[in-house]
Amino acid sequence: MSEALAHAESLLEQRRLPESLAWFDRAEKWGADPDRCAGGRWMVFALQGNLPAAWAESDVIRRRNAPDPNRFWGGEDPCGRRVILRCLHGFGDSVQFLRLAPRLRSLCSHLLVECAPRAVDLLRCLPGIDEVIPWGEAGADSAASWQVQLELMELPYVLRITLTDLPSTGYLRLPPHELDRASRAVTACNPLRAVPNIGVVWSSGDWNSSRSIPIEFLAPILSRNDCRYWNLQGGPLRNQWRSLNHCGLCDSPLLDDGGLVSLAAVIAKLDLVITVDTLSAHLAGALNIPCFLLLQHCADWRWMTDRNDSPWYPSLRLFRQAVPGDWAGLIRNLGCTLDRWIAVRAGTRAIA
């Protein structure tokens, strides 16, 4: 039974989805852990975009009621009640799934969102939320403050979201003064906007290094003189950008404070974002800014498989490794697409 389950999971890792699904069924029939098999089927269905089937697997797991430290919702009806939504995952997850907050708010009497302190100001720019507080603030763990609790990643399941009924993008509403500051910063580096302003992120952080691209792989892109490139990478890796010897590279002082609202405002004033799978992709999608998303071969379930678009974010175009680790091939494909994008944009500007 363990061999069958390991084989099913290997096929899933290879994204051989129909075969994987059949092997998860066999493994469970032969006595493998049923929750692990259901979780594998959940992933197959999610990668296929079949969210109703994924939610059915979640129902099966919930009925068995095995302990799960990631489960907060106890099945309570949120209608007419005070709800706390706890954001315990990444910033990008919060931007993606809190687009569903207005739908939850239409059911409950009050919606309180608890998140990492650094995300508070950004999440206050999203609609449908009554309060946003940082982790550990008084009231978050008080039964008087809420009656139903959910973890962020449970929200699509609780609302039974499908890919055909997602709320539209452009839902992130930034403060006008932040947008004005970003506009001035971008204009200062590219006054006439004769070439497009393109933001770049090459690392998604240490927790999943397979999503990150060594910056030297981007040299064929960054050495172009028909674009103005903007660094959107924060933290110590920002120094890698500063060490590049290419003209046309900009590094906004607005990012010095590490604020997520400042980052979002800069993205809102760019023509295109090129990024690995990290927060900047979600910000671009939520702002409806064109974005080229660079994905590792075994990409996250939300990006599904065998498609170059995303129903979550229509402004995104997806670029995938053909085989694991093949960033070079992906960058060649990206370069060809960027050629066409710049040509079309130049033609449109000429006509205008």
N, C-alpha and C positions, 0 to 999 in steps of 0.2 A: 504493500500500500504506500509506503514512504517513497519507493522508487517511482510509482505512478504519479504521485503528487509532485515530486521533484521534476519529473519530465514535463508535467503540465506547466509548472512555473518557468522552466527553461524555454518552452515554446512561447510563453507569454513574453518573456524577456526579449525573444527574437521577433516579437510582434507577428507571430504566426497564429492569428487569433482564432479562426475556426477550429484548428487542430487543438489548440490549448483548451478551448471550451469543452471539447469532447473528452479530453483527458482529465479535466477537473471533475466531470461527471463520473468517469470511470473510477477515479481515485476515491471519490466519496462512496460510491457503490461498494468498493473493496475495503472500506473501513477507515479511510483517512479522516483527519480532523474536519468535520463538516463546516465549521466556521471558516477555516482556512480555505476550503474549497469554494464556499460561497463568496469569500472575499476575492478569490481569483476570478470567479465568474463576474463579479461586480466590476473588476478592472477591465475584463474583456468587453463587457457591454458599454462601459463608459468610454473606452477607446473607440468603440464603434459609433458612439453618439446615441446609443439606445438607452437613454436615461430611465424610461419607465421600467425596463428590465433590470437596470441597476438598482432602482428603488425596491423592486420586488425581492432582490437578494438581501437588501438591507432589512426588509421586513422579516425575512426568514431568520437572519442573525439576531434581530431584536427579540423575536419570539422565544429563542433559546435562552436569552437573557444571561449570557456568559459575562463575567466582569470585563469591563472595558474602560480604561482610564480616560479615553477620549470621548466618552459618551456623557453628555450632560442632560439632554432632554429625556424625560421620563415618560413621554407619550401624552402629556397634558395638553388640553386644548388651549391655545393662546387667546382665543376670542374673548374680548372684554377684560383681559387681565394685564397686569404689569409684567413686562418681559425684559430680562437682561440677556444680551447677546455678547458672549465672551469671545474675543478675537485672540486666539492662542497660536495662530499660525503666522505665516509671513505677511509683510505689508502688501504684497501683490494680491494675496488671497483676500485680504480685507477690501481692497479696491474692487476686485472682481465680484465678490459675492454680496457686498453691501449695496450693490445696485438693486438688490431684492428687498432692502429695508422698507421702501414705501409699501410694498405688498404686505409685508408683515405688519407694518404700522396700521394698515387699513383694517386689520383684524384685532389688534390688541389696544389697550387703553393708554399705554405708555411704553416707549421703547428706549431702554438704556443700553448703551454700547460701552463695553469695557475693553481697553486695548493697551498696547505698549505706550509708555509716555511719549515717545518720539512720534507716534502716529496720531496723537490726539488732534492737533490742529488740522491735519489733512482730512481726517474722517469727519470733522465738523463741517467740511465743505460738501458733504454728501446729503442728499435729501432724505426725508422720512424718519430722521432720528431726533428724539427729544433731547437726549443728553449723551455726551461722550465723556468718559472719565478714564484716568489711567489705572493700570493694575494696582490693586491694594488700597485704593481710596475708600474712605469710610462710606458705607452704603452698599458697596459691591457685594458684600457677603451678609448683608442684613436681610432677613426675611421680610422686614417691613418695606424694603425698597423694591422688591420684585416677588412675583408669584410663580413665574415660569422661567427657567433658564435654558439657553441653547448655546452650543459652541458654534462658531461661525460656519464650519464645514458641514454642520447638520442642517443649515438653513435651506439649501436647495432640496434636500430630502423632505424636510417638514412641509415645504410648500409644493412638493411634487413638480418641480420645474422640468420642463422639456425644452429642447433646443428651438422649438417653433414658437415658444411664447416668452422669450427673453425680452426684458425691457430694452429700449433703444439706448445707444451710446450717447456721449455728450452729456452725461449726467454729473460729471465732476464740475462744480461751480466754484471757481477760485475768486478770492477777494480782488476787486478792481485795482487796489494799490499794488498788489503783488504782480499783477499782469502788467501794469504800467512800468514797474521797475524792470521786469524782464524784457519788455519791449525796448526800453532805453539801452539795456546792456547789449542786446542783440544788434540793435542799430549802430551802436558805437563801434562794433567790430566789423560790420558789413553795412555801411551807411546807405548804399544805393540798392542793396539786395539784388545786385546784378547776377549773382550766383546763389543757388539754394543753400539755406542753413540746415545742416544735418547733424543731429546729435548721435553720439556713439557711446555704447557701454559694452565692454568686452568680458567682464567678470561678474558672476552671480554670487560670489562670496565663497567662503571656505567649506560650507556645509555640504555642497554638491559641486565638486570641482569639474565633473563631467559636463556641466553646462557652460563652463568658461572657455574662452578662446585666448591663447597666448597673443599678446598684442602684436607681435611681429607677423602673425598670420594676416593681419589687417593692412599690412604695408601697401599692397597693391591698390587698396581702396583709399587709404589715407594720403597717398602721394599724388592723388589727382589734384589738378588746379582749377577744375570747373565746379568746385564745391567749397563751401566754408564749413569746416567740421568743428563741432562743439563737444567738448568732453562733458559727459554726464556721470562719469564714474567717481564715486566718493571714496573716502578713506585713504589709506596709504597708497593704494594702487594709482591714485591720481598722479603720483609722481612719475609713473611710467609715461603718461601723456606729456608731461612737461619736459621729459627727456628726448622726445621725438624731434628729429631735425627736418620737419616739413613746414613749408609755408602754408598759410590758410588754416592753421589749427588755433582754436580759441578755447579759453578756459574761463568760464564766467565766475566773477567774484561773488555772485549771489549764492554759489554753492558752498562758500566758506563756512557758513554757520551749520551746515549739515541738515537744514530744515527741509522736510519733504514738500511743504507747500512751495518753497522757493524752487525746488527741482521741478515740480509740476508746472509752475509758471513759466520756466524757461522752455520746457517741452511744448507748452501751449503756443509759444512764439516761433517755433521751428517749422520747417517745411517737411521734414522727414526725420524719423528716428531709426537707427540701426542698432539693435541690441540683442544680447543673449536673453535667456528666459529669466527675467528678474523684474523688479518693481517698475522700471521704466517702460517696459512693454505694456503693463496694465495701465499706467498713467496715460500713455499715448492712446490706447484703446478707449479709455474712459473719457478722454478729451476729444476723441474722433480725429486724431492727428495721424497721418500716414506713418506706418511703421513696418520695417522689415525685421522679422523675428527669426533669429538664428538658433535652430534647435539641434540638440544632440540626437543620435539615432533612436535611443530609447527615451523619447520625450514624455513629459507628464501627460496624464490622461486627458486633461482639459483641451489639449491640442489635437487629440484623436490621432488618426493615421491616414495616410494616402490622400491628403488634401493640402492645398496651399493657402486656404482661407480659414477663418474662424467665425463661427456663428456668434461667439461671445463678443467679438470685436471686429466689425466689418472693415475697419481701416487697417487691419493687419494683413500682411502677406507673410506666409510661413516658408522658411527655407530649412530643409532637413538634411542631415548627414545621410548619404546613401548607404554607408556602412559605418559601424562604430569607429569613432575617432577621425573620420574623414573631414576635417575642417577645411583642408585645402580645396577639395572638390566643391564644397559648399560655397567657399569664397569666390571660386571661379564663376559659379552660377549667379552669385550675388552681383559680381561685377558686370556681367552681361545684362542683368535686370536693371542695375543702376544706370548703365548706358542708355537703355530705352527710356527709363523714367526721366532722366535729365533731358533727353532729346524731346520727349513729349512735352515736358514742362517748358522748355525753351520755345518750342513751336507755339504753345498756347500763349505764352507771353508776347511773342512776336505778333500773333493775330490780334491780341488785345491792344 
